[in-house]
Amino acid sequence: MLKEILRMAFSSLGVNKLRSFLTMSGITIGVFSVIGVMTVVSALRGSIESGLNMLGTNAFQFQKFPTGFNNGNNRKYRLRRNITLNEGQRYQRLMEGTAEVISLELYDFGSIAQATYLNRKSTPGITFGGGNQYYLAANSYAVDIGRNFTEAEVELGRPVALIGFSINKALFPTESGIGKVIKVRGRTYTVIGTLAERGSSFGSGQDDIVIVPITRFAMEFGNERQSLKIATQAFSQEVYYETIDKAITALRIARGLKPEDENDFELFSNESLVAQFAKVANAVSSGAFVISAIALLAAGVGIMNIMLVSVTERTKEIGIRKSIGARKNSILTQFLIESVVISLAGGVAGIILGVIAGNGLAIMMSAAIIFPWTWAVIGLLVCSGIGVGFGFYPALKAASLDPIEALRFE
């Protein structure tokens, strides 16, 4: 009996293919929106440790502006004084013996930098900046060929440079770059080391980079327009938070802040980046849920409407089936199955499209490809509930028709 009911239900849906397709499209849109968003969010969450672990272990950083996830009141941060190299060096002296690594960093964000060697050029818009001998350790870079800066090179501001994997590949495809003189923004630097490949993170390449001694960078380009970044690494996880407290005090002293003044700098770590990303992800997920709920509610009303039309169109068929012995439960089951099939078909299409679109965005952001099994199952259960909930009244109306009156219907 169930097999016959299923055959009749699918046969009825096949008669009105366009109507069935348009009805399930509403379900598809609703499920697509939430599955697509949750696929992207889940993919990013899965790779967040590797993607945001830019500061190394037990590390934190000070800078003028908050991270990109939390820009807050931009005007408030723009009015802050830049963190200068002198302040960073004083902070370094105050923290001597308290932290394992203290990296001072300046970047050239005001122009489109490009590295050149003879007639070869890197891609424009490379990361160009200055750092001290602890830059590599603080930013999880490793030297592939050559060596790191020495303390003397940083103190004296020697015109030397460390270049990223992509820069080395573009400028020196068939030879070693060590000892060669490259030019960046009209200044020349001798390459002393090439960095191991890092790949990209969230769509941003990490190998298009040239770093020179921070004192050289400040001398040639000035440090008034740029604000210093200070990356600090504690000796261990046990003294991590104690080191943060001492670092905040040291930077306040270096900045000349009074006890009643609030901090005019931002502190962030891997944990804070993860937490801020989670806030953004939760906000995006909530928005997707609201949009999906509205779309699914509208789709559910559409299913109820189309099933009521179907009952009216098939009134005589129902009367004939009842007159030859069809039971009320059989009629009810048939129309419920039709409603659930429309809803589930739309849900499956939405899940497939959502996973494809979500993973497409994840690939663009260099995140791992995933299939959100939990959300897919939830989506199918919700679609089944919509099919039953919004299809029950039309199915009950069909099952409750009087066979004599149904046979008279024209």
DAUR-V351474 format. One record per run of one state. SS is the DSSP state (hx for helix, st for strand, lp for the rest). FROM is the first residue (numbers start at 1). TO is the last residue. If there is no record, write none. Layout:
ss: [SS:SS]
from: [FROM:FROM]
to: [TO:TO]
//
This chain:
ss: [lp:hx:lp:hx:lp:hx:lp:st:lp:hx:lp:hx:lp:st:lp:st:lp:st:lp:st:lp:hx:lp:st:lp:hx:lp:st:lp:hx:lp:st:lp:st:lp:st:lp:st:lp:st:hx:lp:st:lp:hx:lp:st:hx:lp:hx:lp:hx:lp:hx:lp:hx:lp]
from: [1:2:16:17:47:48:53:59:64:74:79:85:95:101:108:115:118:120:122:127:132:135:139:143:147:151:157:160:164:165:172:181:185:187:196:200:202:204:206:209:214:222:229:234:240:256:266:270:314:315:324:328:365:373:400:403:409]
to: [1:15:16:46:47:52:58:63:73:78:84:94:100:107:114:117:119:121:126:131:134:138:142:146:150:156:159:163:164:171:180:184:186:195:199:201:203:205:208:213:221:228:233:239:255:265:269:313:314:323:327:364:372:399:402:408:410]
//
